[in-house]
């Protein structure tokens, strides 16, 4: 980083700042991640890297939201989106920023605003054939629709997202979608499909050795079996869920399972 600055290599310096911001974000040190993201943004503005400015405003918005600076986060997203829709923008940046903005609104319970963002971004993702982006947008849109009481449409969207996740082999996303689909099916009283989705999610989480998610899914399975009147299966799932939660020391899973 210091060498790049000394020799005036802005591209390398920007890459280093991005790497530091990303690393601190993964470590959960959001204040440091935000600091490096702001430096990267300033550098991109200085050298006239419009794409970099859009990307860093979007990243900065996400980091600000994570640290509870919602007003500033919204401003960052709006600035990024305005650039993305301008003459120097790109479809990919529009899609990415709209997805981030949708997630921001959804987290705040602003479901209608989130839905609008996802619906605007989805055809953009389709246009550039961003399958991973489409999958995430369909998942977000389904969540928004479900929150607005449109459960049948949410199920259709979750299924579309699930098909995509299976195409590009993302077991984590696939398992998460199966659980989302299960919850929606339970709301409609479709216990058979709910059970199939939970069992499939359980198999994926087990293969991934994600103990917490296995415990949480077993807790949900207990409820489904109980709703079906299968008390022995429900009790078995309950015992396994509690055992795994205790073994992993995860009090959140234990609380959900109990």
N, C-alpha and C positions, 0 to 999 in steps of 0.2 A: 504494500500500500504506500509506504513512505517513498520507496524507490520510484514507483509510478508517478507520484506527485513531483518528485525532484526532477525527473526527466520530461515532465509535461505530457505524459501518456494518459490522456483523459479516458480513453476506452478501458485501459487496464484498471485505472483508479475506480471507474464506475463499476466494473466487474467485481473488484475487491469490496467496494461498499455494499454491493448487492449480496455478495456472499456472506458478509458480516451480518447484514440485516436478516437474511434468511436463517443463518445459524442461531442468532439470538432469539428469533421467533420460535424456532423449534425447541430451544431450551426453555422457553416460557419467559424469557427476560425481555418483555415487550418494550420497556423504556429504552433499553439499549438498541433494540431493533428499530424503534421509531427514530432514534437519533441518527443512525446510519442511513435510514431511508430518506430523512430530510436532507442529509448531506448529498446523497445520490441525486435527489430531486434538484437541489441547487446547482450541482455540477451539470446535469442534463440541461437545465435552463441556460446556464452560462455558455455551453458549447452549441446551443441551438438544436439539441436532439429532441424533436417533438415527440417521437414515439417513446423515448425514455421518460419524458415529462408525463405523458399520459399513464405509462405503466407505474411510475413511482407515485403519482397522485393516487392511483387506485390502491397500490400497496399501503401507502400512508393512511388512506381512509380506513382500510381494514385494521391496521394497527391501532389507529385512534379509537375505533369502535371497541376493540378488545380492551383498551385501557379506560373505557367509560367516557371518552370525549365525543359523545354522539353528535353534537352540533358541529364540531370541527370536522368530524368524519364525513358528515353529510356534505359539507362544503367542498371537501377534497373530492368526493365522488362526483359532485355536480361539475366541478371544474374539469375533471378528467373527461367526463361525458361530453361536455361542451366542445372540448378539443377533438374528441373522437368523432363527433358529428360534423366537425368543420372540414375545410378543404384539405387539410393535412392529415386527416384522420384515416382510420381503416375499419373495415367490417369486423375484423377480429377484436380490435380494441373496444368497439362499441359493444359487442357481445360480452366480452369479459367484464367490462365495467358495469353493464346492466345486470349481469349475474351477481356481482359483488353488491351492487345497490339493492337488488332484490333480497339477497341474504340479510343485508343490514335491516331492511324494513321488516322482514319476517321475524328476525330476532326481537325487534321492538314491538311485535304484535300488530304492525301496520299491514294487515294481510292484503287489503285491496291494492295498496301501493306496490307491495311485493309481487302480487299477481301481474300487475301491469308491466313491471320490469321483465319478468320471466316471459310473458307473452310477446313483448317487443324483441327480446333477445333470441327467442327460439328460431324464428325464420332466418335470422342472421347466421346462427350456428348451422342450420340446414344448408344455407347458401354456400358456405365455405367447407361443408362436410366435416365439421368438428364434432365427431361422434362422442368424444368424452364430454365436451361442453353440452351437447344435446342431452346426454344422460343426466347430467347435473341439473340442467334447466327443467327437464321433465319431472325430476324428483322434487325440485323446489315448487314448481307449478302445481304438482299433485298435492303437496303439503298445504299450499295456500287454498286450493279448492276444497280440500277436506276440512280445513278450518272454517271455511265459509258454508259448510254444510252440503257441498256438492260431492258426496261420497262416491256415487257411481262413476262420475267423471274422474275423480281422483284415482280410483282403481284402474281405470283404463290407462291413465297416464303413468301410474306406477308400473303397470305391465309393460308398456312401451320402453320405459327406462330400464326395466329389468332385462328385456331382450337385448338392449344395447350393451349393458354391463356384461352380459354373458358373451357377447361377440368379441369384446376386447379383453376378456379374462381379467376382470377386477373383482376378486372374491370378496373383498371388504365392502365395496359398493354393492355388490350383488346381495350379500347377506343383510346389509342395512335396508335395502329396498324390499327384500322378502319380509322383514319385520314390519316395515311401513305398510306393505300390502296386507299383511296379516291383521294389523290393527284396524285397517279400513274394512276388511272383510268381517271382522268381529262386530263392527258397528252396524253392518247390514244383516247380521245374524247368520252369515255363511260360515258355519263352524267347520265344515269339511275342508274348504279351501284355506281357511285360517290355519288349520292343523297342518295341512300339506306345506304351507309356506314356512311355518315355524320349524317343522322337522328339517326342511331343506336348509334354513338359516342355521339351525343347530349343527348340522353336518359341516357346513362351511366354517363356522366359528371354531368347531372342534379341530378341523384340519389346520386352521390357522393358529391353533394353540392360544386363542384369545379367551382366557379363563373367565374374565369378567363378563364378556359378552355371552359366553356359554351359560354362566350362572343366571344372567338376566333373561336369556331366552328360555331357560328351563322354568323360570318363574312365570313367564308368560304362558308357556305350555301348560303349566299347572292350572292356570285359569281357564284355558280352553278345554282341557279334559274335564274340569269340574263343571263347566257349562254344558258339556255333552253327557254328564252324568256318570263319567268314568272315574270314580273316586279313587280306585287303586292306582291308576296311572297318574292321577293328579298328585296323590301322596308321594309316589315314587319321584316325580319331578321335583316336588317341594324339598324332599330330603336331599336329593342330589344338588339342587341349587344352593341350599344352605351350607352343605359340606364344602362345595367349591368356594363359596364366598368366604367361609371361615378360613379355609386353607390359603386363600390368596390375600387374606387380611383386608378385603375390600368391604368396608362397612356399608357403602352405598348399595352394592349388589345384595348384601345380606338384608338390608332394610327393604328393598324392593321385593325380594323373594319371600319375606316373612309376612 
